[in-house]
Structure formats: structure tokens, C-alpha cells
Amino acid sequence: MTQKLLRRPDVETLTGLSRTSIYRMMKSGDFPRPVRLGSRSVAWREADLMDWMDNLATTTVA
């Protein structure tokens, strides 16, 4: 299975969230944490984001 890593601009596009919202939600534990690629770069696992969105959809539907 191939793991795809997404950088922050791609995460913003995929989720529709702003940079500020992403980091605020990460701080509160409501958004997946990125993986460190180097000393100054991070990326998110696409699978983690898809799981988060699937879970979000099931928890917000009445």
C-alpha cells in the first residue's frame, strides 16, 4: 500500500480549513498530527486525513 503525504497547502484544499484552523484543531486534539519530514518540514498522511473526514461525517450527521 502506498502512503501519500500531503503538505499544508494541499491539506487546506482537501479539508477547506485555513492554516490557523488546522493548527488550532491540532492543539485541541481534534485534527490529525503531521509527520516530521525534516528539521523544518512536515506533512500529513492522506489516510489519516481521510479517516478524520470519514469520522467527522459520521459524528455530525443527526
C-alpha beads as a LAMMPS data file, in Angstrom:
LAMMPS data file: protein, C-alpha beads

62 atoms
61 bonds

1 atom types
1 bond types

-500.0 500.0 xlo xhi
-500.0 500.0 ylo yhi
-500.0 500.0 zlo zhi

Masses

1 110.0

Atoms # bond

1 1 1 0.000 0.000 0.000
2 1 1 1.392 3.379 -1.000
3 1 1 1.291 6.117 1.618
4 1 1 0.726 9.576 0.170
5 1 1 1.947 12.573 2.150
6 1 1 0.298 15.974 1.794
7 1 1 1.844 19.341 2.550
8 1 1 -0.131 22.060 4.325
9 1 1 -1.500 23.856 1.215
10 1 1 -2.839 20.519 -0.033
11 1 1 -4.375 19.820 3.389
12 1 1 -6.069 23.229 3.318
13 1 1 -7.502 22.494 -0.137
14 1 1 -8.636 18.989 0.821
15 1 1 -10.313 19.999 4.081
16 1 1 -11.406 23.551 3.310
17 1 1 -9.781 24.674 6.564
18 1 1 -7.415 27.607 6.977
19 1 1 -3.894 27.264 8.332
20 1 1 -4.999 28.837 11.611
21 1 1 -7.936 26.436 11.966
22 1 1 -5.749 23.412 11.254
23 1 1 -3.212 24.333 13.930
24 1 1 -5.895 25.337 16.439
25 1 1 -7.647 21.994 15.948
26 1 1 -4.337 20.113 16.211
27 1 1 -3.628 21.842 19.525
28 1 1 -7.004 20.761 20.909
29 1 1 -6.560 17.195 19.602
30 1 1 -9.332 17.480 17.001
31 1 1 -7.153 17.179 13.879
32 1 1 -4.538 14.614 12.814
33 1 1 -0.932 15.431 13.657
34 1 1 1.577 15.680 10.816
35 1 1 4.724 13.605 10.472
36 1 1 8.089 15.339 10.514
37 1 1 9.976 15.093 7.217
38 1 1 12.975 17.136 8.263
39 1 1 14.007 19.831 10.689
40 1 1 11.679 22.390 9.095
41 1 1 9.099 20.412 7.151
42 1 1 6.054 18.340 7.971
43 1 1 3.357 16.552 6.005
44 1 1 0.114 14.793 6.775
45 1 1 -0.660 11.197 5.843
46 1 1 -3.518 11.239 3.364
47 1 1 -5.001 8.140 5.029
48 1 1 -5.089 9.923 8.415
49 1 1 -6.928 12.866 6.866
50 1 1 -9.416 10.625 5.067
51 1 1 -10.123 8.711 8.297
52 1 1 -10.600 12.032 10.119
53 1 1 -13.042 13.277 7.453
54 1 1 -14.964 9.981 7.475
55 1 1 -15.232 10.126 11.267
56 1 1 -16.249 13.782 11.151
57 1 1 -19.031 12.990 8.684
58 1 1 -20.422 10.192 10.857
59 1 1 -20.318 12.218 14.066
60 1 1 -22.016 15.328 12.649
61 1 1 -24.940 13.603 10.945
62 1 1 -28.047 13.589 13.135

Bonds

1 1 1 2
2 1 2 3
3 1 3 4
4 1 4 5
5 1 5 6
6 1 6 7
7 1 7 8
8 1 8 9
9 1 9 10
10 1 10 11
11 1 11 12
12 1 12 13
13 1 13 14
14 1 14 15
15 1 15 16
16 1 16 17
17 1 17 18
18 1 18 19
19 1 19 20
20 1 20 21
21 1 21 22
22 1 22 23
23 1 23 24
24 1 24 25
25 1 25 26
26 1 26 27
27 1 27 28
28 1 28 29
29 1 29 30
30 1 30 31
31 1 31 32
32 1 32 33
33 1 33 34
34 1 34 35
35 1 35 36
36 1 36 37
37 1 37 38
38 1 38 39
39 1 39 40
40 1 40 41
41 1 41 42
42 1 42 43
43 1 43 44
44 1 44 45
45 1 45 46
46 1 46 47
47 1 47 48
48 1 48 49
49 1 49 50
50 1 50 51
51 1 51 52
52 1 52 53
53 1 53 54
54 1 54 55
55 1 55 56
56 1 56 57
57 1 57 58
58 1 58 59
59 1 59 60
60 1 60 61
61 1 61 62
